[in-house]
Amino acid sequence: MMTYAVEPAGPPDAAKFAATVRGEAGDWDRAGTLPEAVREAVARAGLFGVGLPERYGGSGGGPADLGDVCAEIGGVCSALRGLLTVQEMVAAALLRWGTAAQREEWLPQLARGHRFAAFAATEAGAGTDLAGVETRIDEDGDHLVVTGRKLWITFGRTADVFLVLGRAAGGPAAVLVEGDRTGVRREPVDGQLGMRAAEIAHVGFDGVRVPRDHLVGPPGTGLTHVVGTALDHGRYTVAWGCVGMAEAGLDAAADHAVNRLQQGVPLAEHQLVRAQLARAAVQTRAARELCARAGRLRQEGDPSAVAETVVAKYAAAGAATTVGSTAVQTLGAAGIAPDSLAGRFFRDAKVMELIEGSPFVSELHIADRLLRRYGFRPSSGERARTVIQEGPQ
């Protein structure tokens, strides 16, 4: 069994940690799970609390620090980056909208990896449009009762706590539900296209009772405020993870082009190969710059940060998809081998395009923002796209 990097000295060193696990990521993908030892190592390395203040056990890093971590981990394993993402999503929602007591209780546990979180929003009839969720959050004295079924929940098989979106008497609401409560039912999902080690599950909540103080934010704010914050944070981390995937895939393709000989001539001698690599390189570099721009705006608290994060995620997921295809094409048979990083990232990249807002939905948001500068206002039927989210979180 490999011994992973242990306690961080100073700020978390994601690059060092990524180097210690790089050789095992393919095994996780084939096994469809992340070993417990890896989770513990991530916690010891301080990577869960990068975006949280020190008072809650985090390292007090800013958006740039979080982006660097997600790019490094994303360049190794999308499922491992997904573990960081869902932990950060729930933590960000609690930090922004939780009560003082909720922050004191939950954030240190999330930052130190004492509990693992999952984000439970998607339903059969509520993917892109989360306003359509049918999960109920009913009042019963000092308790809330959660009833519904959520789909495609990243780390839903093993999460210790879920942030669940549902409908309460006062409107959309978000509530924390521990995974060991009576009525929580997990249905593992296997064999999906990508992120196979992300332990995805459909999760049922069959009349699950939780204390009233598990409600995050008042009813009516669960979607626009609590879940909106979580999704925006998740979109940012996914974007940076895609940058890491694209850069790692480009490295693999370029290295193969230089060192693979056909009839005594390197693949890199072929103009078509160089042209493909050039396009992939430009798209990858552009994605990194757009992610960095989104990070700066987030750091400054600029109102346009949310919209620019949509742009960054759209570009980065597109880059990861393009590079994944280019890498597989360049590597040929080696690109589709069972242990191929290029092949794994090719599959993962398509998932990255779908989650946190598909390309089509993102394009509509980006176009609406552009056209509003010129006086365009969408019709009522077009105005429903308030939250960008699809598939596993």
N, C-alpha and C positions, 0 to 999 in steps of 0.2 A: 504494500500500500504506500502510495506516495505521501511524503510529509510536506504539507503546504507551508507557505510563508506564515509567520506568526505575528506577534505584536508589532504594530507600526511604531516607528521612531519619528515623531513629528507628524506632519500631514500624511494622509494615506498615500501610499505609493502603488497606484493601480497598475502601472507598467510592470513593476516587479512582481506583483501578484499574478498578473496575466501570464507572465513568462513561466511561472511555476505550474500553471494548469493547462497551458496550451496543448500539450501532447495528449491530454486525456479527454478533450472536448468531444472528439469523435466517438469515444466509447460511451459517453453520456447520451449522445444522440441515438446511438444504436440501442442502448438499454432503456431509453425513454424515461430517464430519471436523473436527478442530481444527487450524488452521494451526500449523506449527512455531514461527512467530514469537510466537504467543500463549503457548505453553508456556514459551518463553524469557522472555517478559515476566513471566509469573507467577513464575518463579524469581527474576528480578531484583528483583521487587517484594517478595520475602521471604515469599510466601504459603504456600510448601510447608512451611516449618519453624516455623509458628506454635506448634505444640504440643510442640516439641522443645527441650531445654535448649541454652543457648548453646554449651556445649562441643562439641556435635555440629553446630553450624552453624545452629541454630534461633534463634528470638527469645525463647525462654523464657516464652512466654505460657501462660496458664491456660485452663481450659474456657470461660470467658466470652469471652476473646479469640478462641479458635477458633470459637465460636458466631457471633460478630459477622462474622468473615470468611466463614463458610459462608452466613450469611443474605444478606450483600451480594452474593456471587457467585451464590447460588441465585436471587436476584431478577433475574439477567441471563440465566443459562444453566445448566440442570441438568447438562449434560454437562461443562461446565467445573468446576462444583462436584463432579461425580463424579470428575474428575481429582484434585482435592484430597483427596477422600474416600479413594480407593484408596491414594494416597501415604501418607496419615495412618494408614490401617488397618495397612499393612505396617510402617510406622515404629513405631506403638504396640506392635505385637506384638514387634518386635525390642527396643524399649526396655525392655519388661517381662520378656521371657523369653529374649532373645538373650544369648550370651556376651559378655564384655568385648571380645573380638576382633571379633565380629560387629557390635557397636554401633559400634566405632571405624571399621570398614571401610565399613559400609553406611549408617549414619544421616547422615553429612555428605553423601554422594552424593544421598540422597533429599531432604534439607533444601534443597540447592542446585539441585535439578533436574538434576543430572548424569546421573542414571538415573531412569527412570520405572517404577513398580511396578504390579503387578496382583495381585489376590487370586483364586486358583483353587481353589474348593471345590466348587461345584455340579456335579452329574452327572445323567445321565438318570434314575437311580433314587435320587438323594439331593438333594432340594431343601430342604424344611423340616427333614427328619431327616438331618442330615449324618453321623450314625453309620453310615449305609448306603453310604458311599463305597466304591468298588471299586478305585480307583487304588492300585497297589502301590508300595511303597518298599522295595526289596530290598537287602540288603548284598552287596557284592562287594569284599572286601579293604578298601582305603582309600577306596572309593567307595560311593555309593548309586546304585541304578538305579531310575528313576521310569518307571512304565508305566501309562497310563490316558488318559481323555479327559474334559475339563472343558467345561462349557457356560456360555454367557451371561457371558463374562468381559469386564468393562468395561475398555476400552483393551487388550484382548487382542491386537488387531492389531499394536500398536506397542510394547508394554511391553518394557523391558529386562530385567526380572527378575520372576518369579512367586513368590508364596508359595503352595505347593501342599499341600493336605491329602490324605493317603493313609493306607494301612494298612501298618504295619511289623510285624516279628515281635513286638515288645513292645507293640503296640497302635497307636492312631491317632497319626500323626506329621505334622509340618509341616516342609517343606524349601524352601530357596531354589533356584530353577532359573533360570539366565540364559536369556534368550530367544534367544541366538545359538548355543546348544549343539545339537549334532547330535541329531536326533530330535524337536525341537520343531516341531510342525506347526500352523499357524494357518488357521482357516476363517472368513473374514469373514462377519458377519451383517448384512444390509442390510434397510431398510424396516420395522424394528420400530415399534411404536406411538409410543414416545417415546424421549427421550435419543438421538436419531439421530446426534448428533455424538460419541457416546461410544466410537466405534470398537470396538464389541462383536464378539467372535469366540468360536467354539468352539476350544479348544486341545487338541491331542493331544500326549502325551508318549510317544514310541515308544522305550522302553528308553534314556531319557536318563541319562547318567552325570554325576554331580556329586560333588565331594569330600565326604567324611563330615562335614567341619566346616560344611557347609551346612545340617545339621539344626538346627532351632530348637527348643530344649527337648528333653528326653529322650522316647523313644517312650512312648506312653501318655498324654502330656499334649497331644498335637497338637490335639485337638478341644476339650477342656474348658478348657485354659489358653491356648494360643497363638491358636487360631482364635476361642475365646470372647472374648479380649481384642480381637482385630481387629474382630469383629462388633459388640461393644458400642461401640467407638470409631466404627465406621462408622454405626451406628444414631444416635448423637448428632449426627454431622455431617449426615446425611440429614435429621434432624428440623429442624435449624436452616436447612438449605437450603429445606425446605418452608415455613418461616416467611417466608423471603425471597420465595418464589414467591407465597405468599398475599398478602403485603403489596403486591407489585408488581401482581398481578392486581386487587386491590381498588382500588388507585390508578387503574388503567386504566378499570375499570368506573365508578367514581365520577366521574371526569373526563368520560367519555362521557355519563353521565346528566345532567350539568349543562349540557354544551355541545351535545348533539344535540337539535335541535328537530323535533318532529312537529306539523304544523299550527300552527306558531308557538309551541308549548308545549314546554319542556324535558322530557325523559323523567323527570327528578327530580320533576316535579309529580305523577307517578302514585304512588299509595300502594303498589301492589304492587312497584314498582321499589325504593322506599325500604325496604320491609320486607325484600326480598331482600338489599339492601346492609347493612341493620342486622344481619341474622343472620350474614352473612359477616364483618362487622366484629367481632362478638363472638367468633366462632369463631377468627378470626385473632389477636385479642388474647389469648385464653385459651391458644392454642398457644404464643405467645411467652412467656407467664408460666410455663407448664409446662416449656418448654425452659430458661428461666432458673433455675427451681427445680432441674432436673436438673443444670445446670452448677454451682450452689452446692454441691450434695451431692457431686458429683465432686471439686470443689476441696477439700472438707473430708474426703474419703476415707470418706464415710458408706457403710456396707454396703448401704443401700437405693438407692444411686445407679444401679446397673444396672437394677433394677426400675422406678425412676422415669424412666429413659431410655426404657424400653419405652413407658411411658405418654406421654411427651413425643412420641416418634416417631409413635405411634398418633394422637394428637390433631393433630399438625402435618400429617401426611399427609392426614388427613381434612379439615383446614382448606384445604389446597392444592387438594384435589379439589372441595370445595364452592365455593370462590372461583373456581376455573377454570370450573366450570359456570355460575356466576352471571355471570362476566365475559363469557363467550361469549353467554349469553342476553341480556345487557344490550346488548352491541355489535351483536347481530344479524348481518347479512351481513358487517360488518367483523370480527366475531369469528372467522369461518371463512375469511377471506382468507389467501392463502399467506404473507403477511408479518405475520400477526397474532400478537402476543405472547400474547394471551389464548388463542388456539387452540393455540399451542405449549405453553403451560403446562397447558392442559386435557389434552393428550396426556401430557405428562411427569408430571403429578400421579398419573395412574393407575399409572404405573410405580413412582412413589414409594410408593404404597400397598402394592405387592407386595414390593418389596425390603426386606431386613433385617427380615423378619417381616410376613406378610400381616395384614390386619385381623382375620381369624378366629383365627389363631394367637395374635396379640397379645391378643385378648379373652380367650382361654383362660388365658393367663399372668396377666393382670391379675385375672381372676376367681379363679383358684387362690390368688393371694396374698391377696386379700380374704377368701376363705372359710377359709383356714388360721387366721386370727385366731379363728375360731369352732370350731376343732377338726376341720375338714374335711381329709381326706387322700385324694388321688385314687387310683383303682385302679391296678394295675400297668400296665394297657393305656393309661391316661391319662398315665403318668409318663414316657413316652418323649420328650416335647417339651422337650429340654434346650437346644437351640440354635435361635434364631429366624432363619431365613434362607431366602430364595427369590429366584430370578431374578438379573439382573446385579448385580454389586457396584459 
